[in-house]
Amino acid sequence: MSPSRKSFLRELTGTGLPGIGPVSLAAELYAALNGADYLRTHDVDAIRDALTVFKALEAAKAGV
């Protein structure tokens, strides 16, 4: 899956390329949480951190 910086995201949100990072991150996180085996991204650190936070919140919710 490779939604990072794609034009459909810019069209959907009206966001220009300079501000597309959070929009791309949302699409990447959605893809990862819905079974994407691989993500091609321009910001590896951002998606890694987002997945780390998500997993920690899920673990806290489950009482782990």
Secondary structure, DSSP 4 states (H G I P E B T S, - for coil): ---TT-HHHHHHHT--GGG-HHHHHHHHHHHHHTT-S----S-HHHHHHHHHHHHHHHHHHHT-
